[in-house]
Amino acid sequence: MEFWKVDLKFLDDCCKTVLSEKKEELEEIARRVQLILDDLGLDTSLNQWKKCQKYIWKFLEKPESSYPARVIAVVSFLLILISSVVMCVGTIPELQVTDSEGKSSEHPALDKIETACIIWFTLEYILRLISSSNKLHFALSFLNVIDVFAILPFYISLILTHLGARLMELTNVQQAVQALRIMRIARIFKLARHSSGLQTLTYALKRSFKELGLLLMYLAVGIFVFSALGYTVEQSSPDTLFKSIPQSFWWAIITMTTVGYGDIYPKTTLGKINAAVSFLCGVIAIALPIHPIINNFVRYYNKQRVLETAAKHELELMELYAGQKKDRSPREEPACFGGKGKKDPQWSRHLRFSYSDSFVHLLTEGHHHHHHRWNRLQSCK
C-alpha cells in the first residue's frame, strides 16, 4: 500500500478488515520478538537493578525459561489447587469444630494450610509487581486483579475478626467475614495464568460477544413467550403448578436449556405441547452460535501458534544476519544498514514486515514451499 501510494479510503470493507488483521499479526510478532530479546538480556544499557527486575520477572512469568522457574510454576499451580480443596473441605460439617460461642468454624489445620497458601500468593504477587516494568498496567491486568481478589478477602476478614473481638463483637461483623470468605472462590481463576488453553478460551469468548448476545436474546424472548403461554394454558387445571408468570420463568429456563428438574411441569395437553415446542426452540437457539464460537477458538489458537513460530524464525533470521555481519568488513556493510555497523530502524522495520508476512503465508500454504521461500528470504538479505 505504501509502495504504490494507495490511500486506505479506496479499499473495500473486506480488504480493510484483512489489512487490519494483518497489521495486528505483524505488531504481535514484533511484540513477541521484543519480549524474547528482553528475556535473552541483549540490552546492555540496563543497570544492575533493571537486570535484576528482568531476571525476577522472567523467573516468575516464564516457566519455560529454566528448570527452577518451571518448579516455581508447578508449586504455584499445586498451591492453587490445595487452597481450593481446603476451601471446599472446610464446609463439611464433620470436619468443622465448635468454638466457645457454640458456632461451627473451620478446622485449625485447614486454617493453617490456607494461611500458608495466602503467604505464598502474597509474596508471589509482590515480587511480580516489583519486577514489572509498567506497574499500573500490571495492577489493572485482568489476571492480576483476580490475584488481588483471591488474596484480599483473607486479610480483610482477619482485620474484621480482630476488630469485632475488640469492639465487643459488633453486629454484622461476622456476616461480613463470611461474605468475604466466599470471595475465595476467585482464586480458582488463577489457574488461567498457568493454562494457555484457558486464556485462548477467554479470548475466543470475548471475540464471540455478538454470538453470545444473540443467544441470550433468543433465550430471553423464548423464556418470556413460553412462560406466558405455559401460565395461560395451565390455568384450566385446578392443581396447576404455574402460580404466576415470573414463577413460570424458572420452568421456561430449565426447559429451554434441556435441564428439566421436574419441580414444575405442565398437566394439560396444551401445556405439554407448549413444553415440547419450547424444548425444541431451546435446542435450536443454543446450537446456532456454538459453531462460530468454536471457529473463533480454533482460529485464535492456530493464530497464536503461527505467531509464536514466526517470532522464533524471525529471531533465527536476525541471528543469521548477525553471523554474516561479523564476517564483513566495514566497506562491505550494506547501505541499507547505515554503515559502520549501525542498523537503520527503517530497514529493520521493512525486514521484519517482509519476513513476517512471508512466514505467515508459509505456514498456511504448506511445507512443500518452505525451501523456495527460505531461499528467497536469504537472497533478500
C-alpha positions in Angstrom: 0.0 0.0 0.0 2.8 2.4 0.9 4.8 1.5 -2.2 2.0 2.0 -4.7 0.7 5.1 -2.8 -2.7 3.7 -2.4 -4.9 5.5 0.1 -6.8 3.4 2.6 -10.0 5.1 1.8 -10.1 3.4 -1.6 -10.2 -0.1 0.0 -13.4 -2.0 0.4 -14.5 -3.0 3.8 -13.5 -6.6 3.4 -10.0 -5.6 2.4 -9.7 -3.2 5.3 -10.6 -6.0 7.6 -7.9 -8.2 6.2 -5.4 -5.4 6.3 -6.2 -4.6 9.9 -5.9 -8.3 10.9 -2.5 -8.5 9.1 -1.2 -5.4 10.8 -2.3 -6.8 14.2 -0.4 -10.0 13.4 2.8 -8.2 12.4 2.6 -6.0 15.5 2.1 -9.1 17.7 5.1 -10.7 16.0 7.2 -7.6 16.7 6.0 -7.6 20.3 6.9 -11.3 20.8 10.3 -10.8 19.3 10.9 -7.9 21.6 9.8 -10.0 24.6 12.2 -12.8 23.6 15.0 -10.3 23.1 14.3 -8.9 26.6 14.3 -12.4 28.1 17.7 -13.0 26.5 19.0 -9.9 28.2 20.5 -8.5 25.0 20.0 -4.9 26.2 23.4 -3.9 27.7 22.3 -0.4 28.6 20.3 -1.7 31.6 21.7 -1.1 35.1 22.0 -3.8 37.7 18.6 -3.2 39.3 16.8 -3.3 35.9 18.6 -6.6 35.1 17.6 -7.9 38.5 14.0 -6.9 37.7 14.0 -8.7 34.4 15.5 -11.8 35.9 12.8 -11.9 38.6 10.1 -11.3 36.0 11.4 -14.0 33.8 11.7 -16.4 36.7 8.1 -15.9 37.8 6.4 -15.3 34.4 8.3 -17.6 32.0 8.2 -21.2 33.3 9.9 -22.4 30.1 12.9 -20.2 30.7 14.6 -22.5 33.2 14.1 -25.6 35.3 13.8 -23.6 38.7 11.2 -21.4 37.0 9.3 -24.4 35.9 9.4 -25.8 39.5 8.0 -22.5 40.9 5.2 -22.6 38.4 4.3 -26.2 39.3 4.4 -25.3 43.1 2.1 -22.3 42.5 -0.3 -24.4 40.5 -0.4 -27.1 43.2 -1.0 -24.5 45.9 -3.9 -23.0 44.0 -5.5 -26.5 43.8 -4.7 -27.1 47.5 -6.2 -23.8 48.6 -9.4 -24.5 46.5 -9.7 -28.0 48.0 -9.2 -26.6 51.5 -12.0 -24.1 50.9 -14.4 -26.9 49.9 -13.4 -29.3 52.6 -13.8 -26.7 55.2 -17.5 -26.6 54.6 -18.0 -30.3 55.5 -19.9 -30.4 58.9 -18.0 -33.5 60.1 -14.6 -31.7 59.7 -15.7 -28.5 61.4 -15.1 -27.6 65.1 -17.3 -25.7 67.6 -15.9 -22.5 69.1 -16.5 -21.1 72.5 -19.8 -19.5 71.4 -21.2 -22.7 70.0 -20.7 -21.8 66.4 -19.2 -24.0 63.8 -15.9 -23.0 62.2 -13.2 -24.5 60.0 -10.7 -26.9 61.5 -7.5 -25.2 62.7 -5.4 -27.4 60.5 -7.2 -26.2 57.4 -6.8 -22.6 58.5 -3.0 -23.1 58.8 -2.9 -24.6 55.3 -4.9 -21.7 53.9 -2.6 -19.2 55.7 0.5 -20.8 54.2 -1.1 -20.7 50.7 -2.0 -17.0 51.1 1.5 -16.1 52.2 2.9 -17.7 49.1 0.4 -15.9 46.9 1.1 -12.6 48.6 4.9 -12.9 48.1 4.4 -14.0 44.5 2.2 -11.0 43.8 4.6 -8.5 45.5 7.6 -9.9 43.6 5.8 -9.8 40.3 4.6 -6.2 41.0 8.1 -5.1 41.9 9.7 -6.7 38.9 7.1 -5.4 36.4 8.2 -2.6 34.0 4.8 -1.0 33.9 3.2 -1.3 37.4 0.0 0.5 36.5 -0.6 -1.8 33.6 0.3 -4.8 35.8 -2.1 -3.8 38.5 -5.0 -3.3 36.1 -4.4 -6.6 34.2 -7.4 -9.0 34.4 -5.4 -11.9 35.8 -3.6 -9.7 38.4 -7.0 -8.3 39.5 -8.1 -11.8 40.1 -4.9 -12.4 42.2 -5.9 -9.4 44.4 -9.4 -10.6 44.8 -8.1 -14.1 45.8 -5.7 -12.6 48.4 -7.6 -9.6 49.8 -10.5 -11.4 51.5 -8.1 -13.2 53.8 -6.6 -10.0 55.2 -9.9 -8.1 55.3 -11.6 -11.0 57.2 -8.6 -11.2 59.5 -8.8 -7.4 60.3 -12.6 -7.6 60.7 -12.4 -10.5 63.1 -9.9 -8.8 65.4 -11.8 -5.6 65.1 -15.0 -7.3 66.0 -13.4 -9.0 69.0 -12.0 -5.7 70.3 -15.3 -3.8 69.8 -17.5 -6.3 71.7 -18.5 -8.3 68.7 -20.2 -5.6 66.6 -23.3 -6.7 64.7 -22.8 -7.8 61.1 -19.1 -8.2 61.5 -19.4 -12.0 61.4 -21.7 -11.8 58.4 -19.2 -9.5 56.6 -16.4 -12.0 57.3 -18.5 -14.9 55.9 -19.3 -12.9 52.8 -15.7 -12.1 52.2 -14.7 -15.7 52.7 -17.0 -16.6 49.8 -14.8 -14.4 47.6 -12.1 -17.0 48.0 -13.6 -18.8 45.0 -11.8 -16.2 42.8 -8.5 -18.0 43.4 -9.6 -20.8 41.1 -9.4 -18.4 38.2 -5.7 -18.1 39.0 -5.3 -21.4 37.1 -5.8 -19.4 33.9 -2.3 -17.9 34.4 -0.8 -21.4 34.0 -3.0 -22.6 31.1 -2.8 -21.2 27.6 -5.9 -23.1 26.7 -8.0 -21.2 29.3 -6.6 -17.9 28.1 -7.4 -18.9 24.5 -10.9 -19.8 25.5 -11.4 -16.5 27.3 -10.2 -14.6 24.2 -12.5 -16.7 22.0 -15.5 -15.8 24.2 -14.6 -12.2 24.0 -14.4 -12.3 20.2 -17.8 -14.2 20.2 -19.6 -11.4 22.1 -22.1 -10.9 19.3 -22.9 -14.6 19.0 -23.3 -14.8 22.8 -25.5 -11.7 22.8 -27.7 -13.2 20.1 -28.0 -16.4 22.1 -29.1 -14.6 25.2 -31.6 -12.5 23.2 -33.1 -15.7 21.7 -33.4 -17.3 25.1 -34.8 -14.2 26.7 -37.6 -13.9 24.1 -38.3 -17.6 24.3 -38.4 -17.6 28.0 -40.9 -14.7 28.1 -43.1 -16.2 25.4 -43.3 -19.8 26.6 -43.6 -18.9 30.3 -46.6 -16.6 29.5 -48.1 -19.4 27.3 -47.5 -22.0 29.9 -49.1 -19.9 32.7 -52.1 -19.2 30.5 -52.9 -22.7 29.3 -52.3 -24.3 32.7 -54.9 -22.1 34.5 -57.6 -24.6 33.4 -56.0 -27.2 35.7 -57.2 -26.9 39.4 -53.9 -28.2 40.8 -51.6 -26.2 38.5 -48.0 -25.6 39.4 -47.8 -22.4 37.4 -48.8 -19.8 40.0 -47.5 -16.7 38.2 -45.7 -15.7 35.0 -42.5 -14.8 37.0 -42.6 -18.3 38.6 -43.0 -19.7 35.1 -39.8 -18.1 34.0 -37.9 -20.8 36.0 -39.8 -23.6 34.2 -39.1 -22.0 30.8 -35.4 -21.6 31.6 -34.8 -25.2 32.7 -36.9 -26.5 29.8 -35.2 -24.5 27.0 -31.8 -25.3 28.4 -32.8 -29.0 28.4 -32.2 -29.4 32.1 -35.7 -30.4 33.2 -35.7 -30.6 37.0 -39.3 -31.7 37.2 -40.3 -29.5 40.1 -42.7 -27.6 37.8 -44.3 -29.4 34.9 -47.5 -28.9 32.8 -50.5 -31.1 33.3 -52.8 -30.1 30.5 -52.5 -31.2 26.9 -51.9 -27.7 25.6 -49.3 -27.2 28.3 -47.4 -30.3 27.2 -47.4 -29.2 23.6 -46.1 -25.8 24.7 -43.3 -27.5 26.7 -42.4 -29.7 23.7 -42.2 -26.6 21.4 -40.1 -24.7 24.0 -37.7 -27.6 24.3 -37.1 -27.8 20.5 -36.7 -24.0 20.3 -34.2 -24.1 23.1 -32.1 -26.7 21.4 -32.0 -24.8 18.2 -31.3 -21.5 19.9 -28.4 -22.9 21.8 -26.9 -24.9 18.9 -26.9 -21.9 16.4 -24.0 -19.8 18.0 -21.9 -22.8 19.0 -20.2 -23.3 15.7 -19.0 -19.6 15.4 -17.6 -19.8 18.9 -15.7 -23.0 18.2 -14.4 -21.4 15.0 -13.1 -18.4 16.9 -11.4 -20.6 19.4 -9.7 -22.8 16.7 -8.7 -19.7 14.7 -7.2 -17.9 17.6 -5.4 -21.0 18.9 -3.9 -21.6 15.4 -3.0 -17.9 15.1 -1.1 -18.0 18.4 0.9 -20.9 17.2 1.7 -19.2 13.9 2.7 -16.0 15.7 5.0 -17.9 18.1 6.7 -19.8 15.3 7.0 -16.6 13.1 8.6 -14.8 16.0 11.1 -17.6 16.6 12.0 -17.8 12.9 12.5 -14.0 12.7 15.0 -14.3 15.6 16.8 -17.0 13.6 16.9 -14.7 10.7 18.3 -11.9 12.9 20.9 -14.3 14.3 21.8 -15.4 10.8 22.3 -11.9 9.6 24.4 -11.1 12.7 26.7 -14.0 12.0 27.2 -12.8 8.4 27.7 -9.3 9.6 30.7 -10.3 11.7 32.4 -11.7 8.6 32.0 -8.4 6.6 34.4 -5.6 6.6 33.1 -2.0 7.2 33.4 -1.4 3.4 31.1 -4.3 2.7 28.4 -3.1 5.0 25.2 -2.6 3.0 24.0 0.9 2.6 20.6 0.0 3.9 22.1 -0.6 7.3 23.6 2.9 7.6 27.2 1.7 7.5 29.6 1.5 10.5 27.7 -1.4 11.9 24.7 0.8 12.7 21.3 -0.7 11.9 18.8 1.6 10.2 15.5 1.4 12.0 13.5 1.9 8.8 15.3 -1.1 7.1 14.7 -3.2 10.3 11.0 -2.4 10.1 10.8 -3.4 6.4 12.8 -6.5 7.1 10.5 -7.5 9.9 7.4 -6.8 8.0 8.5 -8.6 4.8 9.8 -11.6 6.6 6.9 -12.0 9.0 4.4 -11.6 6.2 6.2 -14.2 4.1 6.4 -16.6 7.0 2.7 -16.3 8.0 1.8 -17.3 4.4 4.4 -20.0 4.5 2.7 -21.7 7.4 -0.7 -21.6 5.7 0.4 -22.7 2.2 2.2 -25.9 3.1 5.5 -27.4 3.8 6.5 -28.0 0.2 7.1 -24.3 -0.4 9.4 -24.0 2.6 12.7 -24.2 0.8 11.7 -21.9 -2.1 10.6 -19.1 0.3 13.6 -19.6 2.6 16.0 -19.2 -0.4 14.1 -16.1 -1.4 14.4 -14.6 2.1 18.1 -15.4 2.0 18.5 -13.5 -1.3 16.6 -10.5 0.0 19.1 -10.1 2.8 
